[in-house]
Amino acid sequence: MRHYLDYNASAPLRPAVREVMLRAFEEAGNPSSVHAEGRRAHALIERAREQVAALVGARARDVIFTSGGSEANNTVMTPSLRREPSFEMLALHLMGATEHASVLSGSRFPEEARETIPVGADGVVDLDSLDGRLRRLAQERAGALALVSLQAANSETGVIQPLAAVAEVVHRHGGLLHVDAVQAAGKMPVDMAAWGADVITLSAHKIGGPKGVGAFVTRPGVEVRERLVRGGGQEGGYRAGTENVAGIAGFGTACALAREELADYAAATRALRDGLEARLRAIEPAVVFFGAAAERLPNTSAFAIDGLKAETLLMLLDLEGMAVSSGSACSSGKVRRSHVLTAMGVPPSLAEGALRVSFGWASTEADVESFATAFHKVVGALISRRKGLNAA
């Protein structure tokens, strides 16, 4: 029997989302067409826009659909992002050192205008460093402003950033705050106003929606002046191309479900995570949990045992029916040392063994029990083998 424990990579499609999408696939019309078929397709998109907005505490008119979280991030990370009435181009892009690859490599700022802000050993951004860099920017160039991009919650460790405090620093210096909420949505409250975010980015498949759909959401008065995808006037002119009607409808339904079930989701996944970590400590007291000193997403546990390699653990656990990730899994499918753990100062011998277990809407206690049993078997065999080699 397989046990899927990789919700932070992609959550299984929720049955209610699948039903909505199947009905949407039957709509033949282009949502830009004025006839009845087109109007029906358009109505599905606008309904979804309202559902996404409700999840994050925004206005529906400020939700712009994209092909996913990466495109959303790439779109908003531009010097042309502005807050009315300013017409000035942003001069600097600051990113947390533990950001997703789509942020670290997807900025549309000139390379010399991109910098990272360090995090502490707990994975939380260094507010003093952020404040200091923004002060220096003001001294170097009078009137120059910065965009700061930060994950609400890290995809590998689950560490949650103090966004309200970050926003206070950023806005005090006149800058804009972009929050990557891809991993946070559906797992913790997402409130643009409470966070002080000027723009947030989202992805459907992290919350039980379909792959290939995302969005960015701006607060009133904030806009992207330079479009990433150009052509027709879809999405209010912000993102050209005929909309993915079925995907967007599914995204909206996933957001509605996430909003309705947030409290129960958090309690249930936290119980599973805490139970798993207790089991793993009992199996191997030397296990290290990354980010445990900070506030974390309730569904996420990242851990390692010094000297054991993630590549080997993933292969053996997969053979035992466990679908989990390394903290350093990349798009090519290879395992590399995590830049997140490196930024947190984790030693290489420990970081190279990082695994991530993430729970979600269909996770059960049976998943925890089965993983603990498999982990005990696999780790026990590897440690025994290592002791034998050392004794030889």
C-alpha positions as CSV (number, residue, x, y, z in Angstrom):
1,M,0.0,0.0,0.0
2,R,1.3,3.5,-0.9
3,H,1.3,6.4,1.6
4,Y,1.4,9.9,0.1
5,L,3.3,12.3,2.4
6,D,4.4,15.0,0.0
7,Y,1.6,17.6,0.2
8,N,4.0,20.5,0.1
9,A,5.2,19.3,-3.4
10,S,1.6,18.8,-4.6
11,A,-1.6,17.9,-2.9
12,P,-3.9,15.3,-4.4
13,L,-6.8,16.7,-6.3
14,R,-9.8,17.0,-4.1
15,P,-13.0,15.1,-5.3
16,A,-15.2,18.2,-5.1
17,V,-12.6,20.1,-7.2
18,R,-12.6,17.3,-9.8
19,E,-16.4,17.5,-10.1
20,V,-16.4,21.2,-10.7
21,M,-13.6,20.9,-13.3
22,L,-15.4,18.1,-15.2
23,R,-18.5,20.3,-15.4
24,A,-16.4,23.3,-16.5
25,F,-14.8,21.2,-19.3
26,E,-18.3,20.9,-20.8
27,E,-18.4,24.7,-21.4
28,A,-17.4,25.3,-25.0
29,G,-17.3,29.0,-25.0
30,N,-14.3,31.3,-24.8
31,P,-14.7,33.5,-21.7
32,S,-13.9,36.6,-23.8
33,S,-16.8,35.9,-26.2
34,V,-20.1,37.8,-25.7
35,H,-22.5,35.0,-26.6
36,A,-24.2,32.9,-24.0
37,E,-21.6,30.1,-24.1
38,G,-18.8,32.7,-23.6
39,R,-20.7,34.4,-20.7
40,R,-21.1,31.0,-18.9
41,A,-17.4,30.4,-19.1
42,H,-16.7,34.0,-18.0
43,A,-19.0,33.5,-15.0
44,L,-17.0,30.5,-13.8
45,I,-13.9,32.5,-13.8
46,E,-15.5,35.4,-11.9
47,R,-16.9,33.0,-9.3
48,A,-13.5,31.6,-8.8
49,R,-12.0,35.1,-8.5
50,E,-14.4,35.8,-5.6
51,Q,-13.4,32.5,-3.9
52,V,-9.7,33.2,-4.2
53,A,-10.2,36.7,-2.9
54,A,-12.2,35.5,0.1
55,L,-9.4,33.1,1.1
56,V,-6.8,35.9,1.3
57,G,-8.9,38.8,2.4
58,A,-8.8,40.7,-0.8
59,R,-11.1,42.2,-3.4
60,A,-12.1,40.0,-6.3
61,R,-11.0,42.7,-8.8
62,D,-7.4,42.5,-7.5
63,V,-7.0,38.7,-8.3
64,I,-5.2,38.0,-11.5
65,F,-4.9,34.3,-12.7
66,T,-1.7,32.9,-14.0
67,S,-0.3,29.5,-15.0
68,G,1.0,28.8,-11.5
69,G,3.0,30.2,-8.6
70,S,6.2,30.5,-10.5
71,E,4.6,32.7,-13.2
72,A,2.9,34.8,-10.6
73,N,6.2,35.4,-8.8
74,N,8.0,36.2,-12.0
75,T,5.2,38.6,-13.0
76,V,5.3,40.7,-9.9
77,M,9.0,40.8,-9.3
78,T,9.6,43.7,-11.6
79,P,11.0,47.2,-11.1
80,S,7.8,48.5,-12.6
81,L,5.7,47.3,-9.6
82,R,4.3,50.4,-8.1
83,R,2.0,51.8,-5.5
84,E,0.0,54.8,-6.5
85,P,0.6,57.7,-6.8
86,S,4.3,56.9,-7.3
87,F,5.7,56.6,-10.8
88,E,9.2,55.7,-9.8
89,M,10.8,52.5,-10.8
90,L,12.0,50.3,-7.9
91,A,15.7,50.3,-7.5
92,L,16.5,47.2,-5.5
93,H,15.0,43.7,-5.1
94,L,15.7,42.1,-1.7
95,M,14.9,38.4,-1.2
96,G,15.1,36.1,1.8
97,A,18.0,33.7,1.5
98,T,15.6,30.7,1.8
99,E,13.2,31.7,-0.9
100,H,11.8,29.3,-3.6
101,A,13.8,29.0,-6.8
102,S,11.2,30.9,-8.7
103,V,11.9,33.9,-6.6
104,L,15.7,33.6,-6.3
105,S,16.1,33.1,-10.1
106,G,13.0,34.7,-11.4
107,S,13.4,38.3,-10.6
108,R,13.1,40.8,-13.5
109,F,15.4,43.3,-11.8
110,P,18.9,43.7,-13.2
111,E,21.3,41.2,-11.7
112,E,23.2,44.0,-9.9
113,A,20.0,45.1,-8.2
114,R,19.2,41.8,-6.6
115,E,20.3,40.9,-3.1
116,T,19.4,38.3,-0.4
117,I,18.7,39.0,3.2
118,P,20.1,36.4,5.7
119,V,18.1,34.2,8.0
120,G,18.9,32.9,11.5
121,A,19.6,29.4,12.5
122,D,15.8,29.0,13.0
123,G,15.1,30.0,9.4
124,V,13.5,33.4,10.3
125,V,14.6,36.4,8.3
126,D,17.0,38.8,10.0
127,L,15.0,42.0,10.5
128,D,18.0,44.0,11.6
129,S,19.8,43.1,8.3
130,L,16.7,44.0,6.3
131,D,16.4,47.4,8.1
132,G,20.1,48.1,7.7
133,R,20.1,47.4,4.0
134,L,17.1,49.6,3.4
135,R,18.7,52.4,5.4
136,R,21.9,52.1,3.3
137,L,19.8,52.2,0.1
138,A,18.3,55.6,1.2
139,Q,21.8,56.9,1.9
140,E,23.2,55.7,-1.4
141,R,20.4,57.0,-3.5
142,A,18.0,59.6,-2.2
143,G,14.4,58.5,-2.9
144,A,15.3,55.0,-4.1
145,L,12.8,52.3,-3.0
146,A,13.0,48.5,-2.8
147,L,10.8,45.5,-3.4
148,V,11.2,42.8,-0.7
149,S,10.1,39.3,-1.5
150,L,9.5,36.8,1.3
151,Q,7.8,33.4,1.7
152,A,5.0,33.4,4.3
153,A,6.1,29.9,5.1
154,N,9.1,28.0,3.8
155,S,8.3,25.0,1.6
156,E,11.1,22.8,3.0
157,T,11.0,23.5,6.7
158,G,7.6,25.1,7.2
159,V,9.1,28.0,9.1
160,I,6.7,31.0,9.2
161,Q,8.0,34.5,8.8
162,P,7.0,37.4,11.0
163,L,5.3,39.2,8.1
164,A,3.7,42.1,10.0
165,A,7.0,43.0,11.5
166,V,8.7,42.7,8.1
167,A,6.0,44.9,6.5
168,E,6.5,47.6,9.2
169,V,10.2,47.8,8.3
170,V,9.6,47.7,4.6
171,H,6.9,50.3,4.6
172,R,8.8,52.6,7.0
173,H,11.4,52.9,4.2
174,G,8.8,53.4,1.5
175,G,9.3,49.9,-0.1
176,L,6.8,47.3,-1.3
177,L,6.4,43.8,0.2
178,H,5.7,40.8,-2.0
179,V,4.7,37.7,0.0
180,D,4.9,34.3,-1.7
181,A,1.9,32.6,0.0
182,V,2.1,29.4,-2.1
183,Q,2.8,27.1,0.8
184,A,0.9,29.1,3.4
185,A,-2.5,29.2,1.7
186,G,-4.9,26.6,3.1
187,K,-2.5,25.7,6.0
188,M,-2.6,29.0,8.0
189,P,-4.7,32.2,7.9
190,V,-3.7,34.3,4.9
191,D,-4.7,37.9,5.5
192,M,-3.2,40.5,3.2
193,A,-4.2,43.4,5.5
194,A,-2.8,41.8,8.7
195,W,0.4,40.8,6.9
196,G,0.8,44.3,5.4
197,A,1.5,42.7,2.0
198,D,1.4,44.8,-1.2
199,V,1.1,41.7,-3.4
200,I,0.8,38.0,-2.7
201,T,1.2,35.0,-5.0
202,L,-0.6,31.7,-4.9
203,S,-0.8,28.2,-6.5
204,A,-3.8,25.9,-6.9
205,H,-2.2,22.5,-6.6
206,K,-0.8,23.1,-3.1
207,I,-4.3,23.1,-1.7
208,G,-5.9,20.3,-3.6
209,G,-6.6,22.2,-6.8
210,P,-5.3,21.4,-10.2
211,K,-1.7,21.8,-11.4
212,G,-0.9,24.7,-13.8
213,V,-3.1,27.4,-12.2
214,G,-2.0,30.2,-9.9
215,A,-2.7,33.9,-9.1
216,F,-1.2,37.1,-7.9
217,V,-3.3,39.4,-5.7
218,T,-2.5,43.1,-5.2
219,R,-3.7,45.4,-2.6
220,P,-5.7,48.5,-3.8
221,G,-3.5,51.0,-5.5
222,V,-0.7,48.5,-6.4
223,E,-0.2,47.5,-10.0
224,V,2.3,45.8,-12.3
225,R,3.2,48.2,-15.0
226,E,5.3,45.9,-17.1
227,R,3.4,42.8,-18.2
228,L,5.1,39.4,-18.4
229,V,2.7,37.7,-20.8
230,R,1.5,40.1,-23.5
231,G,-1.2,39.9,-26.2
232,G,-4.9,40.2,-25.7
233,G,-6.7,42.0,-22.9
234,Q,-7.5,39.0,-20.7
235,E,-7.3,39.4,-16.9
236,G,-7.8,43.1,-17.1
237,G,-4.8,43.4,-19.4
238,Y,-2.5,42.0,-16.8
239,R,-2.0,38.5,-18.3
240,A,-2.7,37.8,-21.9
241,G,-4.0,34.4,-23.2
242,T,-7.3,32.6,-23.1
243,E,-7.9,31.6,-19.5
244,N,-7.8,28.0,-18.3
245,V,-11.5,28.0,-17.4
246,A,-11.7,24.5,-15.8
247,G,-8.4,24.9,-13.9
248,I,-9.5,28.3,-12.6
249,A,-12.9,26.9,-11.5
250,G,-11.1,24.1,-9.7
251,F,-8.8,26.6,-8.0
252,G,-11.7,28.6,-6.8
253,T,-13.4,25.5,-5.3
254,A,-10.1,24.5,-3.6
255,C,-9.9,27.9,-2.1
256,A,-13.5,27.8,-0.8
257,L,-12.8,24.4,0.8
258,A,-9.6,25.5,2.3
259,R,-11.3,28.5,3.9
260,E,-14.1,26.4,5.3
261,E,-11.8,23.7,6.7
262,L,-8.8,25.8,7.9
263,A,-9.2,25.3,11.6
264,D,-9.9,21.6,11.4
265,Y,-7.1,21.2,8.8
266,A,-4.6,22.9,11.1
267,A,-5.6,20.9,14.2
268,A,-5.6,17.6,12.4
269,T,-2.3,18.0,10.5
270,R,-0.5,19.4,13.6
271,A,-1.6,16.3,15.6
272,L,-0.2,14.1,12.8
273,R,3.1,16.0,12.6
274,D,3.6,16.1,16.3
275,G,2.8,12.4,16.6
276,L,5.3,11.6,13.8
277,E,8.1,13.6,15.4
278,A,7.5,11.9,18.7
279,R,7.7,8.5,17.0
280,L,10.9,9.4,15.1
281,R,12.6,10.7,18.3
282,A,11.8,7.4,20.0
283,I,13.2,5.4,17.0
284,E,16.4,7.5,16.7
285,P,17.1,10.1,19.4
286,A,19.8,11.7,17.1
287,V,17.2,12.9,14.6
288,V,17.3,16.7,14.1
289,F,14.1,18.6,13.2
290,F,14.8,21.8,11.2
291,G,13.1,25.0,12.1
292,A,11.6,23.5,15.2
293,A,12.6,26.5,17.3
294,A,10.4,28.8,15.2
295,E,6.7,28.8,14.4
296,R,6.1,26.3,11.6
297,L,3.2,25.2,9.4
298,P,1.2,22.6,11.2
299,N,1.6,20.0,8.4
300,T,5.3,20.1,7.8
301,S,8.3,18.3,9.3
302,A,11.8,18.4,7.9
303,F,14.5,16.3,9.6
304,A,17.7,14.4,9.2
305,I,20.1,12.1,10.9
306,D,23.8,13.1,10.6
307,G,25.7,11.0,8.1
308,L,22.7,9.4,6.4
309,K,22.1,10.5,2.8
310,A,18.7,11.7,1.6
311,E,19.1,10.0,-1.8
312,T,19.5,6.6,-0.2
313,L,16.7,7.2,2.3
314,L,14.3,8.4,-0.4
315,M,14.9,5.3,-2.6
316,L,14.5,2.8,0.3
317,L,11.4,4.6,1.7
318,D,9.9,4.6,-1.8
319,L,10.4,0.9,-1.9
320,E,8.5,0.6,1.4
321,G,5.6,2.5,-0.1
322,M,6.4,6.0,1.3
323,A,6.2,9.1,-1.0
324,V,8.2,11.8,0.7
325,S,10.7,14.4,-0.4
326,S,14.2,15.5,0.3
327,G,14.5,19.0,1.5
328,S,16.6,19.6,-1.5
329,A,14.7,18.0,-4.3
330,C,15.0,19.9,-7.5
331,S,13.1,19.9,-10.8
332,S,15.5,17.5,-12.5
333,G,14.7,14.8,-9.9
334,K,18.2,14.8,-8.5
335,V,19.0,15.4,-4.8
336,R,21.2,18.4,-4.0
337,R,22.1,20.1,-0.8
338,S,19.4,22.4,0.3
339,H,20.1,26.1,-0.1
340,V,17.5,26.6,2.7
341,L,19.4,24.6,5.2
342,T,22.7,26.1,4.0
343,A,21.4,29.5,4.7
344,M,20.3,28.3,8.2
345,G,23.9,27.2,8.9
346,V,23.1,23.5,9.0
347,P,26.4,21.4,8.6
348,P,26.7,19.7,5.2
349,S,26.8,16.1,6.7
350,L,23.4,16.8,8.2
351,A,21.8,18.9,5.4
352,E,22.6,16.1,2.9
353,G,20.3,13.8,4.7
354,A,17.3,16.1,4.9
355,L,13.8,14.6,4.4
356,R,10.5,16.4,4.4
357,V,7.1,14.8,5.4
358,S,4.1,17.0,4.7
359,F,0.5,16.1,5.5
360,G,-2.8,17.3,3.9
361,W,-6.5,16.9,3.5
362,A,-6.5,13.1,3.1
363,S,-3.7,12.2,5.6
364,T,-4.5,9.8,8.4
365,E,-2.9,8.3,11.5
366,A,-2.2,5.2,9.4
367,D,0.2,7.3,7.3
368,V,2.1,8.2,10.4
369,E,2.2,4.6,11.7
370,S,3.3,3.2,8.3
371,F,6.0,5.8,7.9
372,A,7.4,5.3,11.4
373,T,7.6,1.5,10.7
374,A,9.3,2.0,7.4
375,F,11.6,4.6,8.8
376,H,12.6,2.3,11.7
377,K,13.4,-0.5,9.2
378,V,15.3,1.6,6.8
379,V,17.3,3.7,9.2
380,G,18.0,0.7,11.4
381,A,19.5,-1.1,8.5
382,L,21.6,1.8,7.4
383,I,23.0,2.6,10.8
384,S,23.8,-1.1,11.4
385,R,25.6,-1.2,8.0
386,R,27.5,2.0,8.9
387,K,28.6,0.5,12.2
388,G,29.8,-2.6,10.5
389,L,31.8,-0.7,8.0
390,N,33.4,1.4,10.7
391,A,34.3,-1.7,12.6
392,A,35.9,-3.5,9.6
